[in-house]
Amino acid sequence: MKPSEEGEPLTPAGRFFLQPDVQQVINLIIGFENPIDVDAVKSEIKHTLLKHHPRFSSVLVRDRWTQTDIDLDKHVMSIEDDDIASSSVNDYVADLASISCPLSPDKPLWEVHVLARHRCIVMRIHHALGDGISLMSLFLACCRCDDKPQLLPSVPKAAAARPTKMRLWVLLRKLVLVVWFTLIYAAEFVLRSLWVRDEESPISGGSGVEFWPRRLVTVRFRLEDMKFVGRAVNGTINDVFMGIISCGLSKYLQQQQPSEELREQIRVTGLAMVNTREQPGIQDLASLMKNKTKTRWGNQFGYILLPMYLKMENDPLEHVRRTKAMVDKKKLSLEAPFSYRIGALVMSLLGPKVATMLNYRIICNTTFHNIKCGWSS
């Protein structure tokens, strides 16, 4: 994909993410086993990241990406502060994620912070450059196989499902469920964008929460444990993860709100980004760079609402089971593609300011999300 001489035009999602009130930046921490050579990092970036995608060597000029010369010293920063303790790496990233540390528009919208003392790198990439699937595919293309350094790592493809014969009534039942759940969740999404909101609770943000200091906390789970729990309920790792959130919120609200009657009145809803490409998972970079493919580069995601189950249960697996049942209904619906199309339509017809306002409202009307916005509540 080569930009034209006049520059590559901004996509609707790019226009949205570049609004002053949004400014979403992806902050990625990568840990290394061996000491980090800053010069080697610059060399690899020059021959991989900048080579594979022109948007990483382009600046925004009005509504177009225009290629420019890159000064890597302005993008790759070596942090030699000995005061940054191992436990404070999260605090360093939390400070970077604050609204007072935006990416400068005078250069391509990405940075690399090298914390050599802690053998980790913090990559900051503006969301206008692409979504998580696009960026992970790009990073994978920048890597090489350990046993054969000349080869790119391959993207594992899901095994093709065996063709099975479905009875007509089963197909009709599934079609009815798809239409039914889509109508329900699409209507709920529209209402959430306008005025329906979660009630105030001990985990709700207050007025001006977007200006509060941020806190980053990491928790480590064993993948095998997650898979073991998932097999117990015939669910996925995402089902287990959401079940953990549901159980944790239930216990926290029980401590903060001992009255069961009052707890039952609390409604907690999450908001999550979902990849809307036809092929799920990480894509091959070559296919993403083809403009005419349905899995092209960029921001292709929709929103789904995730109502949390908050009742206390003696069996923690009950939270995973109920979460799985809810997520299975979401998967049957077209809520994520609907929200993606609605957002693109609003952006095209009414402009980025109205799209930003609606995005602001739906974030404020839910309790938690995996989206960092300048004014989220």
N, C-alpha and C positions, 0 to 999 in steps of 0.2 A: 504494500500500500504506500504509494508515493504521494506526497502533498503536491498540489498544483503550485504554479508560480505565485498565484495570488494568496495561497494559503488554504488550508483545509477548514471548511465551515464548521462552526460549533453545532453539536447535536442538541436536541431539545433538553436532554438530561444534563448536558454540559452547561447550557444556559442556566438551568435551575441551580446546579451546584455552585456556580460562580456568582450567584446573587450575594450581595454584601451581608444579608441576614442569615445566610446558610453557611457557606464556607466549611464544607465537610472535608476533613483531612484524615486519611487512613494512617495510623501509627502502628508500625510493625516492628516487633522485637525479634531478632534472630541471635541465638546463642551459638558459640563456637567452642570446639574442644581445644583447639590450638590457639596460640597468640595471633593477633590480627596484624597484618602488614598493611598499613594505610596506602602505600604506593601500589601494592598489588591490588587492593580494592579499587583504586582509581583506574588502573589498567584494565581490570575485568569489566568495570562499568563502561569504559570507553569502547571496548570490543564486543560487548554483549548487549547491555541495556540500551545504549544509544544507537547501536547498529540495528537492533531488531525492530524498534518502533520510533518513528519520527516525532511523535508527540512528546517524547522525553527530551527532545532538543528543539522545542518550539515554545514561543511565548504568545500570549494572547494579544492580538491587535484588533481592537473593536470586537467583531463577532467571528474572528477567524484565527486559526492556529498558523503562525508563521515561523518557519525555521530560522534559527539564529546560531551563532557560534557559542560554544559551551566553554565556560571556565570552571573546570572541575573543582578548583579550590573554593569556589563559592557554593558548591553543592555538597562536597564531602568534607565534613568537619571533624577533626580529631579532638575529643574532649579529654583533657589531661587533668581534670580536677580530682585530686586525691581525696577530697572531702566527700565524694560520692561513694558511700558505703554500698556493699552488696545489696543490703536490704532497701537501699534508697534508689535503686534503678527505676523501680516503679514510680517513685515520687518524681524523678527526673522526667519520665514520660508523661506523667500526669500534668506537670508544669507545661510541657510542650503542647499538650492537648487543650490547654486553656485558650480562651478567645484572645488573649493578649499576645499569642505567639502564632500569628497567621503566616502563611507562605508568601514571600514577596512576589508581586506580579511583574517585577522587573526582570525576572529570570524564569526558566521553565519550572513548573510547579512541583518540584520534588527536592528532597534533601536526604542526606545520609549522615547520621551522627555516629561516630565510632567511639565507643567506650572501651578503649583498648585494655584498661586495667581490669575490666570485668568480662573481657572476651565476648562482647556482644555489640550488635549494630542496631540502631534504631532508624528505620526508613520511614520518611514522611512523604506521602504521595497524595496529591489533591484528588478527590473523588471524581472530578471532571475528567481525569485522564482515563478512568475505567473503573469497573466494579471488581469485586473480589475474584470472580472467575477469570476475568481478563488478566488481572495482575498476577495471579498464581500461575496461569499458563505462561505468561511472559517470564516469570522467575524460573520456572521449570526449564524453559528453553535456554536460560543462561547457565544451567548446570550441565555437568558431564557425568557419565557413568564412572563409578569408582574403579571398576576392573578394566574398562575400556575408555580412557579419557577422550578419545576422538569421537565417541558416539554420544548423541543426546539421549537423555532418559526417556523412555517411552511412557505414554499415558495408558494405564491399564484400562481396558475396555470391559464393560459388563458383559457377562455371558448372554448370548442371545436366548430369549425365552422360547421354550418349546411351544410350537403352535398347538393350541388346545381348542377343541370344539365346544362352543357355548350354545346352550339351548336358547331359543328365541326369547323365552320369557326372562331368562337371566340377563340377556342383553337389554331388553326393554326395561327391566328393573333398574339396571345400572344407569341407563339413560335418564330415567325418571329421577333417580337420586342425584345425578349430576346437575340436572336442571333445577331441582328443588333446592339443593344446598347452594348452588350459585345464586339463585334469586334471594335466598335468605341472607347469605353473607355479603352479597353486593349491596343489598338494601341497608344492612347494618353498617357497612363501610361508608356509604353515603351519609347516613345519619351521624356517624362518628366525625365525619369531616365537617359537619355543620354545627350541631349543638349537643348531642348525647355525649356524656362524659362519665368517667368513674367518680365515685364519691371520694371525698377527702378521707385519707387513711394515714396511719403512722408512717407509711413509706411514700407518701405523696410529696412532691417538691413544692416549696413555697414560692412566693412572689420573687422574681429576679433570680431564680435558681441557676439560670445560665451564667450568672456572674459569680457564683460561689466557687471557692477553690475545689479542684477536682481531686479525687482519690482513686488510685489504681491498686487493686488487690488481685493477686494470682492464687489459684488453687490448683493442686495437682491431683489428677485422677489416673488410675491405672486403666489402660485401654481394655485389658482382658476382663477387669471387673465390670466395666460398662457393658461389654459384650455378653458377659455372663448374666447380668440383670436383664439385658435385652432379650436373651433367649428364653428367660423365664416367662416373659409375657408376649413372646413372638413379636417384639418391637425392634426399633432401630436405636442407634446411639443417640440420635436427636430426641427420640421419645424418652429415653432414660434421662437425658440432660434436662428436658423440660419437667420431668417428674421430680427431679432433684430440686429444681426451682420452686415447684408447687409445694413440695414437702417443707422446704426451708422457709418459704413465706408463711405457711400455716403455723409453724412453730414460733416464728418471730411475732406474728400477729397475736398468737395466744399469750405471749409474754407481755406485749404492749396493750392488749385489749382482752383482759381475762373474761369478760362477759361474753358467753357464747351467743346470746341474742344479738348483741351489737356486732359481733364478728360476722354473723350471717348476713348482716345488712351491707357489708363491705363488698364491693365489686372491684376486682383487680384484673386489668386487661393488659396484655403485652402486645407489642407491635414489632413484627419481624420482617426483614427483607428476604425475598425468595427469588431465586434465579428463575427466569421465565423462558430460557432457551429450551428448545425441544430436546436436546441431548443434555442430560444432567451431568454434574461433576466437572472436573477440570478438563478443558478442551486442548486439542493440539493447536499450537500457536499458528501454524500455517493456515488452518481452517478459519481461525478467528480473524485473520488479516484479510480474508476475502470478503469484499463488501457485499456480494450478492448472496452469501450464505445466510442461513437462519440462525447460525451460532456466531455471528460476527462480533468483533471487538466493540467495547463500549460499556454503557450502563444499561443492562437489560434485566431489570428486576421489578417485582411488584411487592405490595405490602399484604400481609395477612394479620388479622386480629387473633390473639391467643387468650381467651378467657381462662383464668386460673381457678383450679379446684382448691379451696382453702379450708375444708373441714379436716379436723384431726382424725387420723385413722390409726388403729393399733398395728395394722400391716402397712409398712411404708410402700410396698409394691402397689397398693391401691391407687396411690397418686400416679404411678407410672401407667397403670391400666387405664385410668380415666383420662390421662393426658393422651395416651395412644388413641383412645376412642375419639377424642376431640380432633386430633391431628389427622386421623384417617378420614374424617368427614371433610376437613379442609382440603385434603389431597383430592377428594372426589370433585370438589367444586372448582370453579374457574375464578376464584377470588383474586389470586395474584395476577393473572393476565388481565382481568377486568380493571384492577387498580392501575396497572401499567398503561393500559390503553386510555383510561380516563385521564391519567396524568399527562400523557402525550397530547391528548385532545385539548385539554385545558391550556397547556403550554402553547399550542399552535393557535388556538382561537382567542384566548384572553391574555396571553403573555406570561412571562416568568413571575411578575409580581403577584398575580392572582394565584398561580400555582404554588408559590411560596407561602402565601397566606393559608391556603387549604392544607398544605403540608404541616404548617405550624399548628393549625387547629387540631388535626388528628393526633399529632404528637402530644399536645397539651391535654387532649381528651382521653388519653390512655395513661397508665401508671408507669410503665417501664418499656424500654425498647433497646435495640442494638444499634441505634443511630445517634451520632453526636452532631447536634446542631448548635449554632450560636445562641439560639433563643429557646431551646427546648425546655419543657417543663416536666 
